[in-house]
Amino acid sequence: MQASTSNHPHRSPDAVPHFGLIIIGDEILSGKRADRHLPKVIELLKARGLSLAYAEYVGDDPERITAALRRAFVSGDVVFSTGGIGATPDDHTRQCAARALGADLVLHPQAKALIEQRMLELALERGKTYDPGQADKLHRLNMGVFPQGAEIIPNPYNKIPGFSCGLVHFVPGFPVMAWPMIEWVLDTHYASFFTRDLWLERSVIVFGAMEATLTPLMETIERDFSGIKVFSLPSVDHPEYGRHIELGVKGAPEAVAAAFAALRDGLAPFKVRLGPEVVRH
């Protein structure tokens, strides 16, 4: 299943895809572990001029995982799923992916070779003889059982691969493995959408205004400047600025300059006090 963004009926093949994230695991929802994937994926996408459209947290419930993956498969979005692809009883993601696709689970030949290579290396490191027929080693091969037609995602940490089914990409829950695997997927399949130096945010700190009052101005800017997004980030207890609104525009640098000038001009009639300007690439 080659990753392609051209299989969605409502999206141009050249359009930048939407990116989603599914974070799976009871340990996240119970608070036993703090999620680190969401901020990191935002960072990895931002470094490539991309952004995360949505994220979803799901516990280790097969029905909920299957439902979330079924939505992902039909969305036409690029979705990363973290967690649950091991071979212990609480790992359900591989099986749920197959169920959501209506596909059979099969041992991927390349995954099998990589897992066997890893087991051989571990045996040599421990000074033991590698016996591929041992029950625990056969059990580990379950980590290479993926929905039929899946493609592997290399794992630079321990060789145990993840897998892709079309635009949905499955990686382990461990950050040390998941993050380089997500980077590999982005750089291998989606580099044509990167806009590292083609995205700019410019904003100004506004004191003494309410978002509702500024909304018509924001709508006017988005209407008058194609491709520009206006954002408003209110704060009531900022350590430096206290109560304020960070009001700004984001988009292509050449469009941002004109839109931000219009935004500043549009604030004049409101008689608000303006603070520092902020620029983010």
Secondary structure, DSSP 4 states (H G I P E B T S, - for coil): ----S---TTS-TTSPPPEEEEEE-HHHHTTSS---HHHHHHHHHHTTT--EEEEEEE-S-HHHHHHHHHHHHHH-SEEEEES--SSSTT--HHHHHHHHHT--EEE-HHHHHHHHHHHHHHHHHTT----TTSHHHHHHGGGGEEETT-EEE--TTTS--EEEETTEEEE-S-HHHHHHHHHHHHHHHSGGG--TTS-EEEEEEEES--HHHHHHHHHHHHHHSTT-EEEEEEEEEETTTEEEEEEEEEE-HHHHHHHHHHHHHHHGGGT-EEEEEEEE-
